[in-house]
Amino acid sequence: MSFAASNNICSASPSPSTMQDGTPISDEIKSQIHQAFVNDQFSADCEGIQKRPFIRTGVKPAIGQRIELTIFLQDHIRRLPFRLSGEVISVGPPPDWHPSSSKEDAGPGKGSMCCADAVQFHETGEQVENVEPSEAWVEAWERMPHLKKQYYIDYFLKCHGALHGQTMVCEARLNFDYDMRRSTEDGPWGDFIPFDARDVWRFEVLFDDRYEVNMWWADVHSFVNMGKEHRPRCWPWGKGDILPFKRKASDMPITGHGPNGEISVHISVGPFGPKRTYIYPSRAA
């Protein structure tokens, strides 16, 4: 797959059946989010340490998988990332896989660039460095025998875990790495993160094969606040309602000791179990 995608947030219409009973994200918070995606390498590291499944590129989505959603804010100092932690609660039906007919058709849930790569290989026997969207790819795909289409679909499912446009719904809350740096749960907070760690958010995530890696992207418009009582306070890391750490008198610094100011974060379960830290990459997509 060779199409260079932009950094714009994915946008699609969330399912009413999965997004009900909550408060939609405010325009103020929505406007602050620059990127929201699953970092493949970080999720793989978490799975290796925690010994439980994490959704990422190459893994078939399933209910109950853990998700670590990386978020960059528009005006965050030095664009440092933070994470929401949670799990997959539903998986949408398989999408209609077809090539992009134009650049306008290349958005999430629309034309697939990997499908255009498949058409190019089928037509010429060669792989190309760059496939531009065009009506010709759509026409060539329609001419392809059904068994050959299914071969490419199965191949990309095996490689990527999902097809372009696949959706899933997740619930998550601010990760404790960031929550425990705050002096109070009530705010205001000095980290610029516009999420109360007590709130549980429900949102849709879409598979976007315009990216080489990190293909799962959250639809910021779908975010719904399910409230503070929706899940136990220690979910998704442990049971109970009492956090196993004490807050300091003032907020901890919003920058850390990484090469670009990143803070050290836990790839295990931190204060909820064995500890191991990891300096977060400054840019993942």
FIFIMAR-668501 format. One record per residue (C-alpha): x, y, z. Coordinates in pm, 1 decimal, always signed. Example, Ala and Ser with C-alpha at 12.3 -4.5 7.8 and 13.67 -1.06 7.14 Angstrom:
BEGIN
@east:+1230.0&north:-450.0&up:+780.0 $
@east:+1367.0&north:-106.0&up:+714.0 $
This chain:
BEGIN
@east:+0.0&north:+0.0&up:+0.0 $
@east:+153.0&north:+322.5&up:-113.5 $
@east:-94.9&north:+605.8&up:-89.7 $
@east:+23.7&north:+890.2&up:+139.4 $
@east:-267.6&north:+988.8&up:+361.7 $
@east:-323.4&north:+1322.1&up:+526.3 $
@east:-338.1&north:+1365.3&up:+904.6 $
@east:-704.8&north:+1461.5&up:+913.7 $
@east:-930.4&north:+1291.5&up:+1167.5 $
@east:-1155.8&north:+1019.9&up:+1025.2 $
@east:-1521.8&north:+1112.8&up:+1000.2 $
@east:-1823.3&north:+885.6&up:+968.2 $
@east:-2173.7&north:+858.1&up:+1107.1 $
@east:-2185.7&north:+655.8&up:+1429.2 $
@east:-2447.6&north:+385.5&up:+1477.0 $
@east:-2742.9&north:+516.4&up:+1684.3 $
@east:-2773.8&north:+178.4&up:+1859.0 $
@east:-2421.5&north:+200.0&up:+2000.0 $
@east:-2398.0&north:+575.3&up:+2063.1 $
@east:-2718.9&north:+633.0&up:+2259.9 $
@east:-2758.3&north:+730.7&up:+2627.5 $
@east:-2454.7&north:+958.6&up:+2639.8 $
@east:-2359.0&north:+1323.0&up:+2596.7 $
@east:-2200.3&north:+1406.9&up:+2257.0 $
@east:-1852.5&north:+1557.2&up:+2265.2 $
@east:-1853.3&north:+1936.1&up:+2281.3 $
@east:-1738.5&north:+2145.3&up:+1987.4 $
@east:-1471.9&north:+2293.3&up:+2214.7 $
@east:-1307.8&north:+1957.8&up:+2287.2 $
@east:-1362.4&north:+1830.9&up:+1933.8 $
@east:-1181.0&north:+2130.1&up:+1785.6 $
@east:-875.9&north:+2059.6&up:+2002.5 $
@east:-814.3&north:+1705.8&up:+1873.3 $
@east:-559.4&north:+1683.5&up:+1592.7 $
@east:-510.7&north:+1306.1&up:+1562.6 $
@east:-663.5&north:+1002.4&up:+1733.7 $
@east:-535.1&north:+660.2&up:+1629.7 $
@east:-410.8&north:+322.7&up:+1752.8 $
@east:-31.3&north:+308.8&up:+1772.5 $
@east:+53.6&north:-40.4&up:+1642.2 $
@east:+394.3&north:-76.8&up:+1806.4 $
@east:+280.6&north:+49.4&up:+2144.8 $
@east:-20.9&north:-183.3&up:+2139.5 $
@east:+199.4&north:-478.3&up:+2045.3 $
@east:+433.4&north:-394.7&up:+2335.0 $
@east:+137.4&north:-381.7&up:+2574.4 $
@east:+6.3&north:-716.3&up:+2451.5 $
@east:+347.4&north:-877.2&up:+2490.9 $
@east:+380.3&north:-761.1&up:+2850.3 $
@east:+20.1&north:-786.1&up:+2968.1 $
@east:-55.6&north:-1116.1&up:+2789.0 $
@east:-399.8&north:-1004.6&up:+2672.7 $
@east:-514.5&north:-907.7&up:+2321.1 $
@east:-484.0&north:-547.6&up:+2196.5 $
@east:-641.0&north:-425.7&up:+1872.1 $
@east:-396.9&north:-292.9&up:+1611.5 $
@east:-317.2&north:-326.1&up:+1241.2 $
@east:-280.7&north:-695.3&up:+1153.0 $
@east:-519.4&north:-813.9&up:+1426.4 $
@east:-879.8&north:-907.8&up:+1349.1 $
@east:-1111.1&north:-688.2&up:+1560.5 $
@east:-1311.7&north:-868.5&up:+1828.9 $
@east:-1527.3&north:-771.7&up:+2124.0 $
@east:-1329.6&north:-754.5&up:+2447.1 $
@east:-992.6&north:-659.6&up:+2295.1 $
@east:-805.4&north:-381.8&up:+2475.2 $
@east:-748.7&north:-52.6&up:+2293.2 $
@east:-490.0&north:+217.8&up:+2355.9 $
@east:-596.0&north:+527.9&up:+2161.5 $
@east:-320.4&north:+783.0&up:+2105.6 $
@east:-436.3&north:+1145.5&up:+2082.0 $
@east:-248.1&north:+1455.5&up:+1970.7 $
@east:-403.9&north:+1795.5&up:+2039.9 $
@east:-398.0&north:+2089.5&up:+1799.3 $
@east:-228.0&north:+2338.1&up:+2031.4 $
@east:-71.2&north:+2110.6&up:+2290.5 $
@east:+275.7&north:+2227.1&up:+2392.9 $
@east:+516.4&north:+2050.5&up:+2153.5 $
@east:+223.7&north:+1828.9&up:+2048.0 $
@east:+292.9&north:+1569.6&up:+2317.0 $
@east:+53.2&north:+1271.3&up:+2295.4 $
@east:-168.6&north:+1116.9&up:+2558.9 $
@east:-379.4&north:+800.8&up:+2560.0 $
@east:-729.1&north:+676.9&up:+2629.6 $
@east:-743.7&north:+315.3&up:+2751.6 $
@east:-1038.4&north:+82.2&up:+2710.2 $
@east:-1182.2&north:-203.3&up:+2509.6 $
@east:-1376.0&north:-295.2&up:+2195.9 $
@east:-1749.7&north:-334.1&up:+2269.4 $
@east:-1884.0&north:-404.9&up:+1917.6 $
@east:-1756.5&north:-475.2&up:+1565.3 $
@east:-1936.8&north:-359.3&up:+1252.8 $
@east:-2020.0&north:-574.0&up:+946.6 $
@east:-1755.7&north:-630.2&up:+675.2 $
@east:-1738.4&north:-326.0&up:+444.5 $
@east:-1783.2&north:-316.6&up:+68.3 $
@east:-1422.4&north:-325.0&up:-52.9 $
@east:-1355.9&north:-137.7&up:-375.3 $
@east:-1083.0&north:+84.6&up:-525.0 $
@east:-1081.6&north:+461.8&up:-497.2 $
@east:-1239.7&north:+628.0&up:-797.5 $
@east:-1099.4&north:+970.9&up:-711.0 $
@east:-912.6&north:+1151.0&up:-435.8 $
@east:-1249.7&north:+1263.1&up:-299.8 $
@east:-1348.9&north:+894.5&up:-278.2 $
@east:-1037.7&north:+800.2&up:-79.9 $
@east:-1174.0&north:+874.5&up:+265.3 $
@east:-1252.3&north:+629.3&up:+545.0 $
@east:-1525.3&north:+385.0&up:+454.7 $
@east:-1496.9&north:+474.8&up:+87.2 $
@east:-1240.2&north:+371.3&up:-173.4 $
@east:-954.5&north:+141.0&up:-73.2 $
@east:-599.2&north:+210.8&up:-186.6 $
@east:-494.7&north:-146.1&up:-104.8 $
@east:-769.4&north:-264.5&up:-339.5 $
@east:-625.3&north:-42.1&up:-613.6 $
@east:-285.4&north:-203.3&up:-547.4 $
@east:-447.7&north:-544.9&up:-595.8 $
@east:-599.1&north:-435.6&up:-927.7 $
@east:-262.9&north:-301.2&up:-1045.3 $
@east:-91.6&north:-630.0&up:-960.6 $
@east:-367.3&north:-833.1&up:-1126.5 $
@east:-354.2&north:-623.3&up:-1445.0 $
@east:+23.8&north:-596.8&up:-1486.0 $
@east:+183.6&north:-851.4&up:-1251.6 $
@east:+386.4&north:-568.9&up:-1102.8 $
@east:+374.5&north:-367.2&up:-785.3 $
@east:+400.2&north:+10.4&up:-822.3 $
@east:+527.1&north:+270.5&up:-579.1 $
@east:+226.7&north:+498.2&up:-613.4 $
@east:-130.4&north:+423.2&up:-720.5 $
@east:-346.3&north:+724.7&up:-791.1 $
@east:-724.8&north:+688.2&up:-745.0 $
@east:-915.2&north:+668.7&up:-1072.6 $
@east:-1233.4&north:+531.5&up:-1230.3 $
@east:-1012.0&north:+286.7&up:-1422.8 $
@east:-932.1&north:+97.0&up:-1101.3 $
@east:-1304.1&north:+61.1&up:-1024.8 $
@east:-1377.4&north:-68.1&up:-1375.4 $
@east:-1084.3&north:-311.7&up:-1362.3 $
@east:-1198.6&north:-439.7&up:-1023.3 $
@east:-1549.2&north:-502.8&up:-1159.4 $
@east:-1401.6&north:-705.8&up:-1448.3 $
@east:-1196.9&north:-924.3&up:-1215.5 $
@east:-1330.9&north:-1280.6&up:-1162.2 $
@east:-1509.5&north:-1334.9&up:-831.0 $
@east:-1262.0&north:-1596.5&up:-709.3 $
@east:-972.3&north:-1361.5&up:-778.8 $
@east:-1145.6&north:-1081.0&up:-587.5 $
@east:-1198.8&north:-1312.7&up:-293.5 $
@east:-832.6&north:-1413.0&up:-305.0 $
@east:-721.2&north:-1051.3&up:-263.6 $
@east:-981.4&north:-985.0&up:+5.4 $
@east:-863.7&north:-1287.4&up:+202.5 $
@east:-500.8&north:-1186.4&up:+149.9 $
@east:-548.4&north:-835.7&up:+286.4 $
@east:-758.7&north:-962.9&up:+575.9 $
@east:-475.4&north:-1198.5&up:+664.1 $
@east:-214.1&north:-919.9&up:+638.3 $
@east:-405.2&north:-629.6&up:+795.9 $
@east:-674.9&north:-793.1&up:+1007.6 $
@east:-950.9&north:-582.4&up:+848.9 $
@east:-1057.2&north:-416.5&up:+525.0 $
@east:-1069.6&north:-44.6&up:+453.0 $
@east:-1386.9&north:+100.2&up:+603.2 $
@east:-1428.2&north:-161.6&up:+877.1 $
@east:-1571.8&north:-6.1&up:+1193.2 $
@east:-1579.4&north:-93.2&up:+1560.1 $
@east:-1712.3&north:+81.3&up:+1870.7 $
@east:-1494.7&north:+120.3&up:+2179.1 $
@east:-1519.2&north:+258.9&up:+2530.7 $
@east:-1220.0&north:+417.3&up:+2703.9 $
@east:-1107.1&north:+669.0&up:+2964.2 $
@east:-794.1&north:+877.6&up:+3018.0 $
@east:-499.8&north:+649.9&up:+3096.4 $
@east:-373.2&north:+659.1&up:+3455.9 $
@east:-24.9&north:+767.6&up:+3338.5 $
@east:-177.6&north:+1112.1&up:+3282.6 $
@east:-442.7&north:+1101.8&up:+3553.7 $
@east:-189.9&north:+1030.7&up:+3830.5 $
@east:+10.9&north:+1341.4&up:+3732.7 $
@east:-284.3&north:+1562.1&up:+3825.8 $
@east:-317.2&north:+1704.6&up:+4176.5 $
@east:-697.9&north:+1685.6&up:+4166.3 $
@east:-969.5&north:+1498.9&up:+3980.6 $
@east:-1186.1&north:+1807.7&up:+3952.0 $
@east:-947.2&north:+2038.7&up:+3767.2 $
@east:-845.2&north:+2274.3&up:+3631.6 $
@east:-541.3&north:+2077.3&up:+3512.0 $
@east:-207.3&north:+2201.2&up:+3386.3 $
@east:-162.0&north:+1931.3&up:+3122.3 $
@east:-399.3&north:+2084.7&up:+2862.2 $
@east:-573.2&north:+1745.5&up:+2824.2 $
@east:-948.2&north:+1819.9&up:+2793.5 $
@east:-1062.0&north:+1485.5&up:+2939.5 $
@east:-1177.2&north:+1419.2&up:+3295.9 $
@east:-1020.8&north:+1083.4&up:+3391.0 $
@east:-1343.0&north:+976.3&up:+3563.9 $
@east:-1544.6&north:+997.8&up:+3241.1 $
@east:-1588.1&north:+697.5&up:+3012.4 $
@east:-1608.4&north:+778.6&up:+2641.5 $
@east:-1774.2&north:+572.3&up:+2368.5 $
@east:-1654.7&north:+627.2&up:+2011.9 $
@east:-1626.1&north:+470.6&up:+1669.1 $
@east:-1293.2&north:+361.4&up:+1519.4 $
@east:-1244.4&north:+306.2&up:+1145.3 $
@east:-986.3&north:+106.5&up:+952.4 $
@east:-811.2&north:+331.5&up:+700.2 $
@east:-566.8&north:+161.6&up:+461.4 $
@east:-435.0&north:+490.6&up:+323.2 $
@east:-172.0&north:+463.1&up:+598.3 $
@east:+126.7&north:+229.7&up:+591.4 $
@east:+89.5&north:+155.1&up:+964.6 $
@east:-145.9&north:+264.2&up:+1246.2 $
@east:-453.5&north:+202.7&up:+1030.5 $
@east:-717.8&north:+226.3&up:+1306.6 $
@east:-836.8&north:+588.9&up:+1340.6 $
@east:-1103.0&north:+723.6&up:+1575.5 $
@east:-1389.8&north:+934.6&up:+1443.6 $
@east:-1375.3&north:+1236.8&up:+1674.2 $
@east:-1730.4&north:+1335.9&up:+1578.9 $
@east:-1862.8&north:+1009.4&up:+1722.9 $
@east:-1731.5&north:+1064.4&up:+2078.7 $
@east:-2003.2&north:+1035.0&up:+2343.1 $
@east:-1945.9&north:+1085.2&up:+2715.7 $
@east:-2111.7&north:+795.8&up:+2899.7 $
@east:-2050.2&north:+956.2&up:+3237.5 $
@east:-1850.3&north:+890.3&up:+3552.4 $
@east:-2066.0&north:+603.5&up:+3681.4 $
@east:-2066.9&north:+402.3&up:+3358.3 $
@east:-1771.1&north:+183.0&up:+3462.9 $
@east:-1586.7&north:+113.3&up:+3792.5 $
@east:-1322.9&north:+381.1&up:+3858.4 $
@east:-1028.3&north:+141.6&up:+3810.4 $
@east:-1158.7&north:+5.1&up:+3479.9 $
@east:-1002.0&north:-106.3&up:+3245.5 $
@east:-687.5&north:-186.7&up:+3448.2 $
@east:-835.7&north:-338.4&up:+3761.4 $
@east:-1142.5&north:-380.4&up:+3978.2 $
@east:-1285.6&north:-146.5&up:+4237.5 $
@east:-1333.9&north:+227.4&up:+4277.1 $
@east:-1022.7&north:+334.8&up:+4473.1 $
@east:-717.4&north:+427.1&up:+4266.2 $
@east:-392.2&north:+275.8&up:+4400.5 $
@east:-191.7&north:+601.0&up:+4399.5 $
@east:-188.8&north:+927.3&up:+4591.1 $
@east:-205.0&north:+1264.9&up:+4424.7 $
@east:+66.0&north:+1523.7&up:+4483.2 $
@east:+6.1&north:+1877.4&up:+4608.1 $
@east:+37.5&north:+2024.6&up:+4257.7 $
@east:+21.3&north:+1903.5&up:+3899.9 $
@east:+334.9&north:+1728.0&up:+3777.3 $
@east:+516.4&north:+1882.0&up:+3476.9 $
@east:+350.0&north:+1824.1&up:+3140.9 $
@east:+688.4&north:+1740.0&up:+2985.6 $
@east:+921.7&north:+1452.8&up:+3072.0 $
@east:+1271.7&north:+1332.8&up:+2999.3 $
@east:+1224.4&north:+1184.9&up:+2652.5 $
@east:+1416.4&north:+1331.0&up:+2354.5 $
@east:+1118.3&north:+1551.2&up:+2264.9 $
@east:+981.3&north:+1601.2&up:+2613.4 $
@east:+788.0&north:+1274.5&up:+2631.5 $
@east:+695.8&north:+1137.5&up:+2970.1 $
@east:+767.8&north:+780.0&up:+3072.6 $
@east:+455.3&north:+565.0&up:+3049.5 $
@east:+365.7&north:+216.1&up:+3164.0 $
@east:+330.4&north:-54.1&up:+2900.2 $
@east:+228.5&north:-297.5&up:+3171.3 $
@east:-48.0&north:-222.9&up:+3421.3 $
@east:+149.1&north:+31.2&up:+3626.3 $
@east:+11.7&north:+96.5&up:+3974.1 $
@east:-239.5&north:-184.8&up:+3913.9 $
@east:+33.6&north:-450.2&up:+3892.4 $
@east:+394.8&north:-508.7&up:+3773.8 $
@east:+564.6&north:-194.3&up:+3645.5 $
@east:+761.9&north:-130.6&up:+3331.7 $
@east:+805.9&north:+204.7&up:+3159.8 $
@east:+848.7&north:+312.9&up:+2801.9 $
@east:+941.3&north:+653.1&up:+2658.1 $
@east:+661.4&north:+738.2&up:+2422.8 $
@east:+752.4&north:+817.2&up:+2057.9 $
@east:+717.7&north:+1184.4&up:+1972.3 $
@east:+525.8&north:+1113.8&up:+1651.0 $
@east:+365.0&north:+787.8&up:+1547.4 $
@east:+191.3&north:+868.7&up:+1221.4 $
